Amino acid sequence: MNPPRISRRTLFPAAAALSLTGCKATDLANALTPAGGVTRESTSAYGPLPRHRMDLYRPAALSETAPLVVFVHGGGWRSGSRAQYPFIALPLAQLGCMVAVPDYRLWPEARFPEFVEDTALAVRVLAAREPTRRLILMGHSAGAFNAACVALDASWGAQAAVGGFIGLAGPYDFGASEVDPPAIFPAPRVRAAPSPLRAGVTPPLLLLHGEADTIVGPYHSRILAARAMEAGVPVRHVTYPRMGHLGVIAALASPARWLGLADAGVRDEVATFLFTPAQRTEARG
């Protein structure tokens, strides 16, 4: 049985939901998320284009050995902004991490591979600025695809800088025939660049996915986890039975945890991975 297509009827309505109703939800989450002990630097440039900007978050007690988390937002490659994600960046920074949230070019201005190239450029610039920190590349949904490409495939020119990858509900293996509109992933370009699944898997991986995700099927994370296991790469793969596509990222937000609306295990998995480099290969569902 073939996996379900990732189409305009699935991934892109989810992006629209985040941009419309979800945007109101993120506004509320951001308003309720405490910023104490964290400084935020907006509009730091990592390249020459208007979307080559990122927000940087630093805890007041940032240690020299604290990791640098680069969070790549989702949005179906045609929506989303770093300005929407303080509710993710602030809790990560309050764990003691330095956090960067870069924008990247979106369709119709850009198509594959431009948005992956932007992610790779941001990683290279950040690694050069913070050469002593363990850089963890983290992404949700479409952002997890960008991040996985950079973390798992040396041809993007930034893999050597990546010390770990956290994928939240990411699509990791599909081609132009599975994305609608197909102009975002032109077939010749897709054929010329490997899927993350077919690239060399080297950094430790943490893959989190909701079993109730009808936008990006959890099989994506299962297959990537199996690929890592075959390669002997440390991987932690966790699925959550009643969690949907947005639940895995909402679970990182402080307000959702306070209200008992999120699985605290998601935050715990991320925190453990950030401060204890993965040494195990394990799957849990």
KACOR-V67931 format. One record per residue. N is the residue number from 1. BURIAL is 1 if it has 24 or more other C-alpha atoms within 12 Angstrom, else 0. D_CENTER is the distance of its C-alpha to the mean C-alpha in Angstrom with 1 decimal. Layout:
<<N | BURIAL | D_CENTER> <N | BURIAL | D_CENTER>>
//
This chain:
<<1 | 0 | 28.1> <2 | 0 | 25.4> <3 | 0 | 21.9> <4 | 0 | 21.6> <5 | 1 | 20.6> <6 | 1 | 17.5> <7 | 1 | 19.6> <8 | 1 | 20.3> <9 | 0 | 21.6> <10 | 1 | 18.3> <11 | 1 | 14.9> <12 | 1 | 16.6> <13 | 1 | 18.6> <14 | 1 | 15.5> <15 | 1 | 14.3> <16 | 0 | 17.9> <17 | 1 | 18.0> <18 | 1 | 15.3> <19 | 1 | 17.3> <20 | 0 | 20.6> <21 | 0 | 21.0> <22 | 1 | 17.5> <23 | 1 | 17.9> <24 | 0 | 20.9> <25 | 0 | 19.1> <26 | 1 | 16.5> <27 | 0 | 19.6> <28 | 0 | 21.3> <29 | 1 | 18.5> <30 | 1 | 18.3> <31 | 0 | 22.1> <32 | 0 | 22.3> <33 | 1 | 19.9> <34 | 0 | 22.1> <35 | 1 | 21.5> <36 | 0 | 24.2> <37 | 0 | 24.1> <38 | 1 | 21.3> <39 | 1 | 21.9> <40 | 1 | 19.7> <41 | 0 | 20.3> <42 | 0 | 19.5> <43 | 0 | 19.7> <44 | 1 | 19.4> <45 | 1 | 19.7> <46 | 1 | 18.1> <47 | 1 | 20.0> <48 | 0 | 22.9> <49 | 0 | 21.5> <50 | 0 | 21.1> <51 | 1 | 17.3> <52 | 1 | 17.0> <53 | 1 | 16.7> <54 | 1 | 14.5> <55 | 1 | 15.2> <56 | 1 | 15.9> <57 | 1 | 16.5> <58 | 1 | 19.1> <59 | 1 | 20.8> <60 | 0 | 24.6> <61 | 0 | 25.0> <62 | 0 | 22.5> <63 | 0 | 23.8> <64 | 0 | 24.0> <65 | 0 | 22.2> <66 | 1 | 19.2> <67 | 1 | 15.8> <68 | 1 | 13.7> <69 | 1 | 10.1> <70 | 1 | 8.2> <71 | 1 | 5.5> <72 | 1 | 4.5> <73 | 1 | 5.9> <74 | 1 | 7.1> <75 | 1 | 10.9> <76 | 1 | 12.2> <77 | 1 | 12.4> <78 | 1 | 15.3> <79 | 1 | 14.5> <80 | 1 | 12.5> <81 | 1 | 13.0> <82 | 1 | 12.2> <83 | 1 | 15.4> <84 | 1 | 14.0> <85 | 1 | 11.7> <86 | 1 | 14.3> <87 | 1 | 14.3> <88 | 1 | 11.0> <89 | 1 | 11.9> <90 | 1 | 15.5> <91 | 1 | 15.3> <92 | 1 | 13.2> <93 | 1 | 15.8> <94 | 1 | 18.6> <95 | 1 | 17.7> <96 | 1 | 18.9> <97 | 1 | 15.9> <98 | 1 | 15.7> <99 | 1 | 12.5> <100 | 1 | 11.7> <101 | 1 | 10.0> <102 | 1 | 10.9> <103 | 1 | 12.1> <104 | 1 | 12.6> <105 | 1 | 15.4> <106 | 1 | 15.5> <107 | 1 | 18.1> <108 | 0 | 21.1> <109 | 0 | 21.1> <110 | 0 | 18.8> <111 | 1 | 18.1> <112 | 1 | 16.7> <113 | 1 | 16.6> <114 | 1 | 16.6> <115 | 1 | 13.1> <116 | 1 | 12.0> <117 | 1 | 14.9> <118 | 1 | 13.8> <119 | 1 | 10.5> <120 | 1 | 12.9> <121 | 1 | 15.5> <122 | 1 | 13.5> <123 | 1 | 12.8> <124 | 1 | 16.5> <125 | 1 | 17.8> <126 | 1 | 16.0> <127 | 1 | 17.2> <128 | 0 | 20.6> <129 | 0 | 20.8> <130 | 0 | 19.8> <131 | 0 | 21.2> <132 | 0 | 22.0> <133 | 1 | 18.7> <134 | 1 | 16.5> <135 | 1 | 13.2> <136 | 1 | 10.1> <137 | 1 | 7.0> <138 | 1 | 3.9> <139 | 1 | 0.1> <140 | 1 | 3.7> <141 | 1 | 6.6> <142 | 1 | 7.5> <143 | 1 | 4.6> <144 | 1 | 3.8> <145 | 1 | 7.4> <146 | 1 | 7.6> <147 | 1 | 6.0> <148 | 1 | 8.1> <149 | 1 | 11.0> <150 | 1 | 11.2> <151 | 1 | 10.9> <152 | 1 | 13.3> <153 | 1 | 15.6> <154 | 1 | 17.9> <155 | 0 | 19.2> <156 | 1 | 16.5> <157 | 1 | 18.1> <158 | 1 | 15.6> <159 | 1 | 15.1> <160 | 1 | 17.9> <161 | 1 | 16.2> <162 | 1 | 13.2> <163 | 1 | 14.4> <164 | 1 | 11.7> <165 | 1 | 8.4> <166 | 1 | 6.6> <167 | 1 | 5.5> <168 | 1 | 6.0> <169 | 1 | 8.5> <170 | 1 | 7.5> <171 | 1 | 10.5> <172 | 1 | 11.5> <173 | 1 | 15.2> <174 | 1 | 17.0> <175 | 1 | 19.3> <176 | 1 | 20.9> <177 | 0 | 23.0> <178 | 1 | 20.2> <179 | 1 | 18.7> <180 | 1 | 21.0> <181 | 1 | 22.0> <182 | 1 | 22.1> <183 | 1 | 22.5> <184 | 1 | 18.7> <185 | 1 | 18.8> <186 | 1 | 22.4> <187 | 0 | 23.8> <188 | 0 | 25.3> <189 | 0 | 22.1> <190 | 1 | 20.3> <191 | 0 | 23.2> <192 | 0 | 23.2> <193 | 1 | 19.7> <194 | 1 | 18.7> <195 | 1 | 16.1> <196 | 1 | 13.6> <197 | 1 | 15.9> <198 | 0 | 18.9> <199 | 1 | 17.7> <200 | 1 | 18.7> <201 | 1 | 16.5> <202 | 1 | 17.2> <203 | 1 | 14.9> <204 | 1 | 14.6> <205 | 1 | 11.9> <206 | 1 | 10.9> <207 | 1 | 10.2> <208 | 1 | 10.6> <209 | 1 | 11.9> <210 | 1 | 14.7> <211 | 1 | 17.9> <212 | 0 | 18.8> <213 | 1 | 15.9> <214 | 1 | 18.1> <215 | 1 | 15.5> <216 | 1 | 13.5> <217 | 1 | 15.8> <218 | 1 | 15.1> <219 | 1 | 17.0> <220 | 1 | 14.0> <221 | 1 | 12.8> <222 | 1 | 16.5> <223 | 1 | 17.3> <224 | 1 | 14.6> <225 | 1 | 15.8> <226 | 1 | 19.3> <227 | 1 | 18.8> <228 | 1 | 17.7> <229 | 0 | 20.7> <230 | 0 | 23.0> <231 | 0 | 22.0> <232 | 0 | 22.6> <233 | 1 | 19.2> <234 | 1 | 18.3> <235 | 1 | 15.9> <236 | 1 | 15.5> <237 | 1 | 14.9> <238 | 1 | 15.5> <239 | 1 | 16.1> <240 | 1 | 17.5> <241 | 0 | 20.5> <242 | 0 | 20.7> <243 | 1 | 17.1> <244 | 1 | 15.9> <245 | 1 | 12.8> <246 | 1 | 12.4> <247 | 1 | 13.9> <248 | 1 | 11.1> <249 | 1 | 9.4> <250 | 1 | 13.1> <251 | 1 | 14.0> <252 | 1 | 12.5> <253 | 1 | 14.8> <254 | 1 | 18.2> <255 | 1 | 20.3> <256 | 1 | 19.1> <257 | 1 | 20.0> <258 | 0 | 23.2> <259 | 0 | 24.3> <260 | 0 | 23.6> <261 | 0 | 21.3> <262 | 1 | 18.4> <263 | 1 | 18.3> <264 | 1 | 18.5> <265 | 0 | 17.6> <266 | 1 | 13.8> <267 | 1 | 14.2> <268 | 0 | 16.7> <269 | 1 | 14.7> <270 | 1 | 12.0> <271 | 1 | 15.0> <272 | 0 | 16.9> <273 | 1 | 14.3> <274 | 1 | 14.0> <275 | 1 | 17.7> <276 | 0 | 19.0> <277 | 1 | 17.9> <278 | 1 | 17.7> <279 | 0 | 21.2> <280 | 0 | 21.2> <281 | 1 | 20.5> <282 | 1 | 20.3> <283 | 1 | 19.4> <284 | 0 | 20.1> <285 | 0 | 20.2>>
//
